[in-house]
Amino acid sequence: MISDKAKIGKNVSIHPLALIEDGAYIGDNTSIGPFCIIRKNAKIGKNCKFTAYCEIRENVEIGDNTGFGSRCTISANAKVGSNVTIKYSFFLTDTPDLKDGSKKTVGEIGDNVLIGANVTLMPGFSIGKNSIIGACSQVRDNVGENEIWFGNPAKLFKKNS
């Protein structure tokens, strides 16, 4: 189902079993697979690809040329850069609104990042540009630009040249 309040670019492919909510924007030449959910006011760039069972929550911004394997979840208000490849079963988590009125914390992913399968990015941490995260990693620290990390918890392996 596609909301009549969503904005869809040219040459966009949306599987009939996908859900696109009000205010969502999907850029030109993007492909949305089966059982994907694009929540309210999410903005997806041009030439992106979502395979199946992905959930892009409210107010997420995703740059151009970014691809997601199946079963990826991006928490509300997150930012994902351009030219990012995210393999299967990735979770970018957030914290709930706290009782003291504090807002959620959510991370960001920079441009040209490669994230392996089964990775979790914990609340409030970010991944810098040109970095690589190995499969089955749990990221509990900020990853700088041009770095390679892996493990649980993920640790810096080396600089990415």
ChimeraX attribute file (.defattr): number of C-alpha atoms within 10 A of each C-alpha:
attribute: neighborCount
match mode: 1-to-1
recipient: residues
	/A:1	12
	/A:2	17
	/A:3	13
	/A:4	11
	/A:5	14
	/A:6	19
	/A:7	17
	/A:8	20
	/A:9	15
	/A:10	11
	/A:11	12
	/A:12	17
	/A:13	16
	/A:14	20
	/A:15	16
	/A:16	13
	/A:17	16
	/A:18	20
	/A:19	19
	/A:20	27
	/A:21	22
	/A:22	16
	/A:23	19
	/A:24	22
	/A:25	22
	/A:26	27
	/A:27	21
	/A:28	18
	/A:29	17
	/A:30	25
	/A:31	19
	/A:32	26
	/A:33	22
	/A:34	17
	/A:35	18
	/A:36	25
	/A:37	21
	/A:38	28
	/A:39	22
	/A:40	21
	/A:41	23
	/A:42	24
	/A:43	21
	/A:44	25
	/A:45	21
	/A:46	20
	/A:47	20
	/A:48	25
	/A:49	21
	/A:50	23
	/A:51	20
	/A:52	21
	/A:53	20
	/A:54	26
	/A:55	22
	/A:56	27
	/A:57	20
	/A:58	20
	/A:59	19
	/A:60	21
	/A:61	21
	/A:62	26
	/A:63	20
	/A:64	20
	/A:65	19
	/A:66	24
	/A:67	21
	/A:68	22
	/A:69	20
	/A:70	22
	/A:71	19
	/A:72	26
	/A:73	21
	/A:74	25
	/A:75	22
	/A:76	24
	/A:77	19
	/A:78	24
	/A:79	20
	/A:80	22
	/A:81	21
	/A:82	22
	/A:83	20
	/A:84	25
	/A:85	21
	/A:86	23
	/A:87	20
	/A:88	21
	/A:89	20
	/A:90	26
	/A:91	20
	/A:92	23
	/A:93	20
	/A:94	20
	/A:95	13
	/A:96	12
	/A:97	11
	/A:98	9
	/A:99	7
	/A:100	6
	/A:101	7
	/A:102	9
	/A:103	11
	/A:104	14
	/A:105	18
	/A:106	22
	/A:107	22
	/A:108	21
	/A:109	25
	/A:110	22
	/A:111	21
	/A:112	18
	/A:113	25
	/A:114	22
	/A:115	25
	/A:116	19
	/A:117	19
	/A:118	18
	/A:119	26
	/A:120	24
	/A:121	26
	/A:122	20
	/A:123	20
	/A:124	18
	/A:125	20
	/A:126	23
	/A:127	27
	/A:128	20
	/A:129	20
	/A:130	21
	/A:131	24
	/A:132	23
	/A:133	28
	/A:134	19
	/A:135	21
	/A:136	19
	/A:137	22
	/A:138	22
	/A:139	25
	/A:140	17
	/A:141	17
	/A:142	15
	/A:143	23
	/A:144	17
	/A:145	17
	/A:146	17
	/A:147	20
	/A:148	22
	/A:149	24
	/A:150	20
	/A:151	16
	/A:152	13
	/A:153	13
	/A:154	22
	/A:155	17
	/A:156	14
	/A:157	13
	/A:158	10
	/A:159	14
	/A:160	12
	/A:161	8
